[in-house]
Amino acid sequence: MKLSLILLVALAACGSSDGGHVISLDATRGDACTALGEALCNREVECGFILGSQVPICTAQRVSACCTGTECAQHSVTPELAQQLVDSCVAALDSANCQILWQGILPPACTPQ
């Protein structure tokens, strides 16, 4: 599955978003990558692509494809926009069509405009 979701959205994102948590001003790109990776991996479980026990490994792989080292520690200059991007993408992933995800196509909310 393509990782363009994580790679592209995380460029602007910086916070975590899991069930309505508010972004903190010290949140990082790594936090956004984790939130997006978890959302994608959880949807992969729901679609039957991976087992629930594989979510931590799946998330770690998504995060490492999204950012590494000091890159993950970078802060966003616009945390409010970052939160909106992460929230929109996570919501879109929650209801994404499994067959479309299987093809590596991500919801429009998960790609930059």
C-alpha positions in Angstrom: 0.0 0.0 0.0 1.3 3.4 -0.9 2.5 5.6 1.9 1.8 8.9 0.2 -0.8 9.7 2.8 1.7 9.8 5.5 4.4 11.4 3.6 2.4 14.2 2.1 0.0 15.1 4.9 2.7 14.9 7.5 4.7 17.6 5.8 2.2 20.1 7.1 0.9 18.2 10.1 2.4 18.0 13.6 0.0 16.9 16.2 -1.7 13.7 17.3 -5.4 13.1 16.7 -7.0 10.0 18.2 -10.5 10.4 19.1 -10.5 14.2 19.5 -7.3 14.9 21.4 -6.3 18.5 21.0 -3.0 19.2 19.5 -0.4 20.6 21.9 1.8 23.4 20.9 4.9 21.2 21.4 3.5 18.3 19.2 5.9 17.2 16.5 5.8 15.8 13.0 6.4 12.4 14.6 3.2 12.8 16.6 1.3 13.4 13.3 2.9 10.5 11.6 1.9 8.3 14.5 -1.7 9.5 14.5 -2.0 8.9 10.7 -0.1 5.6 10.8 -2.4 4.3 13.6 -5.5 5.4 11.7 -4.3 3.7 8.5 -3.2 0.5 10.3 -6.5 0.3 12.3 -8.4 0.6 9.0 -6.3 -2.1 7.6 -7.4 -4.4 10.5 -11.0 -3.5 9.9 -10.6 -4.3 6.2 -8.9 -7.6 7.0 -5.5 -6.8 5.5 -3.6 -7.3 8.8 -4.3 -8.7 12.2 -5.0 -6.5 15.2 -1.8 -7.8 16.9 0.2 -6.3 14.0 -1.0 -2.7 14.5 2.1 -1.7 16.6 4.5 -3.0 13.9 2.4 -1.6 11.1 2.3 1.8 12.8 6.1 1.8 13.4 6.6 1.0 9.7 4.3 3.9 8.7 6.1 6.3 11.0 9.5 5.3 9.8 8.3 5.9 6.2 6.9 9.3 7.2 9.8 10.7 9.2 13.1 9.6 10.8 15.4 11.0 13.4 15.4 14.8 13.8 12.7 15.1 11.1 10.2 13.5 13.5 11.1 16.0 16.2 10.3 19.0 14.0 7.4 21.3 15.1 4.8 22.8 12.9 4.5 26.6 12.7 0.7 26.2 12.3 -0.5 23.7 14.8 -4.2 24.6 14.2 -3.9 23.8 10.5 -1.9 20.7 11.3 -4.7 19.5 13.6 -7.3 20.1 10.9 -5.3 18.1 8.4 -4.8 15.2 10.7 -8.4 15.1 11.9 -9.7 15.2 8.3 -7.5 12.4 7.2 -8.2 10.2 10.2 -11.9 10.7 9.7 -11.6 9.9 6.0 -9.6 6.7 6.8 -12.2 5.6 9.3 -14.7 5.2 6.5 -12.5 4.6 3.5 -13.5 1.9 1.1 -11.4 -1.2 1.7 -11.1 -2.1 -2.0 -9.8 1.3 -2.8 -7.3 1.3 0.0 -6.1 -2.1 -1.1 -5.3 -0.5 -4.5 -3.2 2.0 -2.6 -5.6 4.9 -3.3 -6.0 7.1 -0.3 -9.0 9.4 0.5 -8.8 12.9 -0.9 -8.6 14.3 2.6 -5.3 12.5 3.0 -3.6 14.1 0.0 -2.5 17.7 -0.3 -4.6 20.1 -2.3 
